[in-house]
Amino acid sequence: AAGLWQFIPGTARRYGLKQNWYYDGRRDVVAATTAALDYLEFLSKEFDGDWLLAVAAYNTGEANVAKAIARNRAAGKPTDFFSLKLPRETRAYVPKLLAMRRIVADPTSHGLAFAPIPNQSYFAKIDVGGQIDLQVAAEMAGMAKEEMLALNPAFNHWVTDPDGPHELLVPVDRHARFVEAILADFDADHRR
């Protein structure tokens, strides 16, 4: 499993996440988030809107949850999440998410205070039009190469995939500078 949403290769391919020498879509923040939401929506439908079963299936695989449901059904037992015999990791995973939901919904009752997060984008997605070295892209955007890599962890070798995607994430405050530099570079290439 890799990336923010911990996709295994097969599930990643099933949800359109490209993986090759240059690029691993499982680590692409935007593409993997879209795929994870699509997968969770599928799982919710697969388990008749039961989000606990959907989340359990996200963790251990839908086949494992379906088998556990079938075993319980055959034994005349309940088929809700808490009645199923699932791997230990999954039995802990769902309650941890439920606990996190409660904490985030009401942090003060748990003795916590979260700093407010402004409801605005941190990054912008920019199509650079072709393959680009991430060090060059960082220089064009006026940012540290480490920050460029942190925002674009799907690229495996400091360069975008020649076959795409050719989109990079940059901080919103670097967007205009980066676009201007790309356009200037494009114009320079076409004057040669």
N, C-alpha and C positions, 0 to 999 in steps of 0.2 A: 504494500500500500504506500502511496506517495501523495504529497501535497496537502493543502489545507483541509480537503475533504476526504483524505485517505482512500482514494480509489485504487482498487487492484486493476491490473492491466486489462483483463477481460471486460469488467464493468465499464472502465474508461472508454474502451473501443465501442461498446454497446451504446454509449451516450455521446459518441462523436468526438472524443478527446484524442487527438492525434499524438502519436508517440514515435519518435525516431531519434537519430543520432544528435540532431540539432535542437530538438524541441520535445518537451513532455507536457502535454496539455493538462495532465493531472496537477501540475504545479502552476498552471496559469490561473491566477486569482479569479479573473472574470469568467473565463471559459469553464473552469471547474465548478464555480459557484452555480452557474447556469445548469450545468450537467447534474449537480447534486440536487438542485431544486426539482429538476425534471424527474430524477430517480425517486426522490421522496414522494412526489405526486403520484408516480406509477405505483409505488409501494402502498400508499394510502388507498388507492383504488383496489389493488390486489388483496388487501386485507380489510375490505369493506369500510373504509374510513376510520379504522382503529389505528390512531397515531402511535400508540405504544408498540403495537405489533409492527408498524411500518418502520419505526426507529430501530426496533430490535433487528428487523430484517436488513436494515441499512448496515448494521454492525456485523451481523453474522451471515447474512445472505438469506434471500427469500426462501430458498429450498429448505434450509435448516428450520426456519420458523414454520413453514408449511408442514414439514415432517413432524415437528413437535405438536402442532395442532392436530394432525391426523392421529398421532399416538394417543393424545388425550381423548379425542373424540371416540376412538375405538375402545378406550377403557372407561368411557362414560364420565370422564372428568371435564371440568370447565376448560375453556380454550382461551381465556384471557391471558395477557402477558404474565401476570404474577402466578398463574397456575401451570405454566409450561416449564418443562425441563430443557433449559438452554445452556450453552456454555457459560462458565462463570464470568468471563469478561462481559458478555451480553447482559447477564443478570445484574451486573453492577452498572453497566453503561446507561441503561434507561433510567434507573433511579438517580444517577448523578445528573443527568439532564433535567429531570424533574426538580431536583434540589436547586440546580442552577437557575431554573425558571423562577422558582419561589424567591430566591435571593435577589435576582435582578428586578422582579416585580415589586419587592418591598425591602430594600436594603437596610433601612433604618431599624426594622424590627429584628434584624440579625446583627445589629451593632456596626453596620458598615455605612460608608458614605462614598458614593462614586462621584468623581468630578464630571460635570456636564460635558457632553460631547456635542459640538455644534452639528446641526443637521445640514451638512454641506459636503460636497465631494472633496476628497483629498487629492485624487489623481484624475487625469484626463487620459483618454485612449487616443493615440495618434497613429495613423497609418503612414508609415515612412516610405511606402511605395516600392520597396525592394529590400534586398539583404543589406544589413548594416552592422558594423562592428559596434558592440555596446559601449566600448570605451569612447569611440568617436561620438556616438549618440549622447553619452553623458557630457562630453565637452560641448557639444552643440547646445545642449539644454542648460549648461552652466551648473552642473551638479556633480557630486562625487560619484565615481564609478560604483562604489559600494551601494549607494542609494539606488542607482539605476538597476543594479543587479537584484537588490532587495525587492524592488517593485516589479521586476520581470524575471522571477525565478524559474520560469518554464524553459528559458533558453540555456542549454547545457554547455555551450562552448564559447561564450563571449561574443556570439554573433547570431543574428536571426537566421532562421531556416530559409535557404534560397527559394524554396517553393511556398513559403508563407507558413504561418501568418507573419505579416510585416507590421504588426501593431505593437506599439510600446506604450507602457504606462509611464507618465511623468507627473510630478506634482502640479496641481492647477496653477500655482504661481510661476511655473516654468513653461507652461503651455505655449504662450505667445512667442517667447524667445526661441523655443524649439522649432515651432512651425516656421518662423522666419528663417532660421538657419537651414532647415530642410529645403525651403523654397529657393533660397539663395544658392544652395548647393546644386539643386535641380537646374536652375537657370544657368549656372556656370557650366554644368555638364553639357547643356544643349547649345551653348555658344561655341564650344570647342569643335 
